[in-house]
Amino acid sequence: MSERARRLFRASTHLLRDLDVERILGEIVEAMRDITAADAASITLLNDEGTHFEIVASAGLSERYVRAARTPAAAGRALYRGPEEHLVVDLSRSPIGDPALFEEERLGKVLAIPLVRDGELAGALNAYLRDATASFSEEDIDLAHVLAAEASVAVANARLFAQLAREQEEKERFLSIVSHELRTPLTPLKALAQLLISRIARSRERGQPVDLESLERNLRTIERQVDRMNGLVTDLLSVSRAGRGALEMDRRPFDLAESVRDAVARYVDATREEGRHRFALDAPASLRVNADEARVEQVLMNLIGNAVKYSPHGGTVRVSVAPADDAAVVTIADDGIGIPSADLARLGGAFTRGSGKAATFAGMGIGLHVAKLVAEAHGGSLRIESAGEDQGTTVRVTLPL
């Protein structure tokens, strides 16, 4: 592994361990300068008003430049080509912004890697060369892309933690739980990123093609981990909005049976490699409801995910959806660890977790709570049943038709 790859590894480890925004930003720009052998580096992010991209951290740049370098949001978005694309700009010939500012700062070339959040451009990670005739190598750019991907997650997590911490009375306990859960998906992401870097380097050194089948398998794993983290963040925001009375439902007609089939199919795919779980689905050809489709899908993914998670030895996850009187009833049942009778009444509260075997599983205790919030906001209900430990669990969600 090259010294630059080692520097990326050290930065990754730091980003996984820290939740302080300022320290994270400082580590990112120092790492960017080191791995690209650049003269300076910076992070630009969209300001709170959404009008400009501004430098929020830098290394090797003057304070005057940092204050003055502001890119209108529209101009920044016009340059954005996609999450996996980057820009290398000769600032002496076609500057992005004020030519006089670049000349004063003696900046000749910039490498800009987009930072993306929820599919939208959130900013950029930039490396600068003072010599416009110098260039960035392929390794520089590859490593910068990996760092930018980790930076996007690290900065988003740190900002989310700060926001949520202000809203919670039990700040220390809350941060401990959330930090563990949001870091958990990052660990395999970091390992896979390092593995892919090593494989690409070996293929390049040996003049051999990359194993596309292995690459696709690793990328699918990364995709699942990113989906998991996105689900965790969505749940946290739902709890936060509900606490402020701002959890709104966008009700429109949609096919609930189709949504249930899609959610089950996603877990069939996600659990295929581990091979312990089977899925049984009972759903009509169509069952239309008037509800918030995105929120209902969130509920389905949470509840089916819980059924898989709390049946670690495998078994069948049984999912059904059917009309009953003036409602649609979705039922998810598993053969897992079950729930002690003393826990049944309190589960479904915010940050409430089960005792006994359930306490040994990682989790924030919000999946059931979010499902209950969404069901009740639609005028429906959520009911949990279990005959006790090791007797499996059944969850029923009722939604008005």
C-alpha positions in Angstrom: 0.0 0.0 0.0 1.4 3.4 -1.0 2.0 6.2 1.6 -1.0 8.1 0.2 -3.3 5.1 0.6 -2.0 4.8 4.2 -2.8 8.5 4.7 -6.4 7.8 3.5 -6.6 4.9 5.9 -5.6 7.1 8.8 -8.1 9.8 7.8 -10.9 7.1 7.4 -10.2 5.9 10.9 -10.3 9.4 12.3 -13.6 10.2 10.6 -15.1 7.1 12.0 -14.1 8.0 15.6 -14.9 11.7 15.7 -18.2 13.5 15.7 -16.9 17.1 16.1 -17.7 19.0 12.9 -14.7 21.3 13.1 -12.2 18.5 13.8 -13.7 16.4 11.0 -13.5 19.3 8.5 -9.9 20.0 9.5 -8.9 16.3 9.1 -10.5 16.1 5.7 -8.7 19.1 4.2 -5.4 18.0 5.6 -5.9 14.5 4.2 -6.9 15.9 0.8 -3.7 18.0 0.6 -1.6 15.0 1.7 -3.0 12.3 -0.6 -3.0 14.6 -3.7 0.4 16.2 -2.9 -1.4 19.5 -3.4 -0.3 23.0 -2.2 -3.7 23.7 -0.6 -7.1 22.1 -0.1 -10.5 23.2 1.0 -14.1 22.1 1.5 -17.0 24.1 0.2 -20.5 23.6 1.4 -23.9 25.2 0.5 -24.7 27.9 3.1 -27.8 27.8 5.3 -29.6 30.2 3.0 -28.9 27.9 0.0 -27.6 30.8 -2.0 -23.8 30.2 -2.2 -21.2 27.5 -1.8 -18.7 28.7 0.8 -15.4 27.5 2.1 -15.9 26.0 5.6 -12.4 24.5 6.1 -9.1 24.9 4.4 -5.4 24.1 4.5 -2.8 26.3 2.8 -5.1 29.1 1.8 -5.1 32.7 3.1 -7.9 34.0 5.3 -8.7 36.6 2.7 -9.2 34.0 0.0 -11.4 31.9 2.3 -13.6 34.8 3.1 -13.9 36.0 -0.5 -14.2 32.7 -2.4 -18.0 32.3 -2.7 -19.7 30.5 -5.7 -23.3 31.2 -6.4 -25.4 28.0 -5.9 -26.7 28.1 -9.5 -23.2 28.3 -10.9 -22.0 25.4 -8.7 -24.9 23.2 -9.8 -24.2 24.0 -13.4 -20.7 22.6 -13.1 -22.0 19.4 -11.4 -21.8 16.4 -13.7 -22.7 13.6 -11.3 -21.6 12.0 -8.0 -18.8 10.0 -9.6 -17.4 12.8 -11.8 -14.8 15.4 -11.0 -13.4 18.6 -12.4 -9.7 19.6 -13.1 -9.6 23.2 -14.0 -6.6 25.3 -15.2 -7.3 28.5 -13.3 -4.8 30.5 -15.3 -6.9 29.9 -18.5 -10.5 29.3 -17.4 -11.0 30.3 -13.8 -14.2 29.4 -11.9 -15.0 32.6 -10.2 -12.9 35.8 -9.8 -9.6 35.6 -11.9 -8.0 38.3 -9.8 -8.7 36.3 -6.6 -6.9 33.2 -8.0 -4.0 35.3 -9.3 -3.6 37.0 -5.9 -3.6 33.6 -4.2 -1.3 32.2 -6.9 -3.5 29.2 -7.6 -2.9 27.5 -11.0 -5.0 24.4 -11.0 -7.8 22.9 -8.9 -9.2 19.3 -8.6 -12.8 19.5 -7.4 -14.6 16.3 -6.2 -18.4 16.7 -5.5 -19.8 16.1 -2.1 -23.3 14.7 -2.5 -26.1 14.3 0.1 -29.5 12.7 -0.6 -28.8 12.8 -4.3 -28.1 16.6 -4.3 -24.9 18.5 -4.6 -23.9 19.6 -1.1 -20.4 21.0 -1.8 -17.0 20.0 -3.1 -13.7 18.8 -1.8 -10.9 20.7 -3.5 -7.1 20.4 -4.0 -5.1 23.2 -5.5 -1.7 23.4 -7.3 0.1 26.6 -7.6 1.9 25.5 -10.8 -0.7 25.4 -13.6 1.6 23.1 -15.7 1.6 20.4 -12.9 -1.1 17.7 -12.9 -2.9 15.3 -10.6 -2.2 11.6 -11.2 -4.9 8.9 -11.6 -4.0 7.6 -8.1 -4.5 11.2 -6.7 -8.0 11.3 -8.2 -9.0 7.8 -7.2 -8.0 8.3 -3.6 -9.6 11.8 -3.6 -12.9 10.3 -4.7 -12.8 7.7 -1.8 -12.0 10.5 0.7 -14.9 12.6 -0.7 -17.4 9.8 -0.3 -16.3 9.3 3.3 -16.3 13.1 3.9 -19.9 13.4 2.7 -21.0 10.8 5.2 -18.8 12.1 8.0 -19.9 15.7 7.7 -23.6 14.8 7.3 -23.4 12.6 10.4 -21.6 15.2 12.5 -24.1 17.9 11.6 -27.0 15.5 12.3 -25.6 14.6 15.6 -25.2 18.3 16.5 -28.8 19.1 15.5 -30.3 16.1 17.4 -28.2 16.7 20.4 -29.8 20.1 20.9 -33.3 18.4 20.8 -32.6 15.7 23.3 -32.8 15.9 27.1 -30.7 12.9 27.5 -27.9 14.1 25.3 -25.1 11.8 26.4 -27.1 8.6 26.2 -28.7 9.6 22.9 -25.3 10.4 21.2 -23.8 7.1 22.4 -26.6 5.1 20.9 -26.8 7.0 17.6 -23.0 7.1 17.1 -22.7 3.4 17.4 -25.6 2.7 15.0 -24.4 5.2 12.3 -20.8 4.1 12.5 -21.7 0.4 12.2 -22.4 0.6 8.4 -19.3 2.7 7.9 -17.0 0.0 9.1 -17.6 -2.4 6.2 -17.7 0.6 3.8 -14.2 1.5 4.9 -13.0 -2.1 4.6 -14.5 -2.5 1.1 -13.1 0.8 0.0 -9.6 -0.3 1.1 -10.1 -3.7 -0.6 -11.1 -2.0 -3.9 -8.2 0.4 -3.8 -5.8 -2.6 -3.3 -7.4 -4.6 -6.1 -7.3 -1.7 -8.5 -3.6 -1.0 -7.6 -2.7 -4.7 -8.1 -4.5 -4.8 -11.5 -2.7 -1.7 -12.6 0.7 -3.0 -11.5 0.2 -6.4 -13.2 -1.5 -5.0 -16.3 -4.5 -7.3 -15.7 -8.2 -6.4 -15.9 -10.2 -5.9 -12.8 -12.4 -8.8 -11.7 -15.8 -7.3 -12.6 -17.8 -10.0 -10.9 -16.0 -9.4 -7.6 -16.2 -5.6 -8.0 -20.0 -5.8 -8.6 -20.5 -8.0 -5.5 -18.5 -5.5 -3.3 -20.4 -2.6 -4.8 -23.7 -4.2 -4.0 -22.6 -4.7 -0.4 -21.6 -1.0 -0.3 -25.1 -0.1 -1.7 -26.8 -2.1 1.0 -24.8 -0.5 3.8 -25.5 3.0 2.4 -29.3 2.1 2.3 -29.0 1.0 5.9 -27.5 4.3 6.9 -30.0 6.3 4.9 -32.8 4.4 6.7 -31.3 5.2 10.1 -31.0 8.9 9.3 -34.6 8.9 7.9 -35.9 7.3 11.1 -34.1 9.8 13.3 -35.5 12.7 11.3 -39.0 11.2 11.6 -38.7 11.0 15.4 -37.4 14.6 15.5 -40.2 15.9 13.3 -42.8 14.0 15.3 -41.5 15.5 18.5 -42.0 19.0 17.0 -45.5 18.1 15.7 -44.2 18.4 12.1 -44.5 14.8 10.9 -46.8 15.3 8.0 -48.4 12.6 5.8 -48.6 13.2 2.0 -51.6 11.0 1.3 -52.2 9.8 -2.2 -53.7 6.6 -3.7 -51.2 3.8 -4.3 -51.0 0.0 -4.4 -50.1 -1.3 -1.0 -49.8 -4.9 -2.2 -47.2 -3.8 -4.7 -45.2 -1.9 -2.1 -45.3 -5.0 0.2 -44.0 -7.2 -2.6 -41.2 -4.8 -3.4 -40.1 -4.6 0.3 -40.0 -8.4 0.6 -38.0 -8.6 -2.7 -35.4 -6.2 -1.4 -34.9 -8.3 1.7 -34.8 -11.5 -0.3 -31.9 -10.0 -2.2 -30.2 -8.6 0.9 -30.2 -11.9 2.7 -29.5 -14.2 -0.3 -25.8 -14.6 0.5 -26.2 -15.4 4.2 -28.8 -18.0 3.3 -30.5 -18.4 6.7 -33.8 -16.7 6.0 -36.8 -17.7 3.9 -39.7 -15.4 3.0 -43.4 -16.3 2.6 -45.6 -13.7 1.0 -49.4 -13.7 0.9 -50.7 -10.6 -1.0 -53.6 -10.0 -3.4 -53.0 -8.8 -6.9 -53.8 -5.3 -5.8 -54.9 -3.4 -2.7 -55.1 0.3 -3.1 -55.0 2.6 0.0 -54.9 6.4 0.4 -51.7 7.0 2.4 -48.2 8.4 2.3 -46.4 5.9 0.1 -42.9 6.8 1.2 -43.8 6.6 4.9 -45.5 3.3 4.5 -42.5 1.9 2.7 -40.4 3.1 5.6 -42.6 1.2 7.9 -42.4 -2.0 5.8 -38.6 -1.9 5.6 -38.3 -1.3 9.4 -40.6 -4.1 10.3 -39.3 -6.7 7.9 -35.8 -5.7 8.8 -36.6 -6.3 12.5 -38.0 -9.7 11.7 -34.7 -10.6 10.0 -32.5 -9.0 12.6 -34.2 -10.7 15.6 -34.2 -14.1 14.1 -30.4 -14.6 13.9 -30.6 -18.3 13.4 -32.8 -17.9 10.4 -36.3 -19.3 9.7 -39.2 -18.1 7.7 -40.3 -14.4 7.7 -44.0 -14.5 6.9 -45.5 -11.3 5.4 -49.1 -10.8 4.4 -51.4 -8.0 3.4 -55.2 -8.2 3.2 -58.3 -6.1 3.5 -60.3 -6.3 6.8 -63.5 -4.3 7.1 -62.5 -0.7 6.2 -58.8 -1.2 6.6 -55.7 -2.9 5.1 -53.8 -5.1 7.6 -50.1 -5.8 7.0 -48.7 -8.7 9.2 -45.1 -9.6 9.6 -44.2 -12.7 11.7 -40.9 -14.3 12.4 -39.5 -17.4 14.2 -36.9 -15.4 16.2 -36.0 -14.5 19.8 -39.5 -13.3 20.7 -40.4 -10.7 23.4 -40.9 -11.2 27.1 -44.5 -10.4 28.2 -43.2 -7.6 30.5 -41.7 -5.8 27.4 -44.8 -5.9 25.2 -46.6 -2.9 26.7 -43.7 -0.6 26.5 -42.2 -1.4 23.1 -43.0 1.2 20.5 -41.9 4.1 22.6 -39.0 6.4 21.4 -35.6 4.9 22.1 -37.2 2.0 23.9 -35.5 -1.4 23.5 -36.4 -4.9 24.7 -34.7 -6.6 27.6 -33.3 -10.1 27.7 -31.9 -11.4 24.4 -33.1 -8.3 22.6 -30.7 -6.2 24.6 -27.7 -8.0 23.1 -28.6 -6.7 19.6 -27.4 -3.3 18.3 -30.1 -0.8 17.8 -31.5 2.6 18.7 -35.0 1.5 19.6 -36.7 3.7 17.0 -37.9 1.4 14.2 -41.0 0.3 16.0 -41.6 3.8 17.3 -41.5 5.2 13.7 -43.8 2.5 12.4 -46.3 3.3 15.2 -46.1 7.0 14.6 -46.8 6.5 10.9 -49.6 4.1 11.4 -51.3 6.3 14.0 -50.8 9.5 11.9 -52.9 7.7 9.2 -55.6 6.9 11.7 -54.4 3.3 11.9 -52.6 1.2 14.6 -49.6 -1.0 15.3 -49.9 -4.1 17.5 -47.1 -6.4 18.7 -47.7 -10.0 19.7 -45.3 -12.7 21.1 -45.7 -15.8 23.2 -42.4 -15.0 24.9 -38.7 -15.5 24.5 -37.8 -17.8 21.6 -41.4 -17.9 20.4 -41.1 -15.4 17.6 -42.9 -12.1 17.1 -45.8 -10.9 15.1 -46.4 -7.3 14.2 -49.7 -6.1 12.7 -50.1 -2.7 11.1 -53.6 -1.4 10.2 -54.2 1.4 7.7 -57.6 2.8 6.7 -58.6 2.1 3.1 
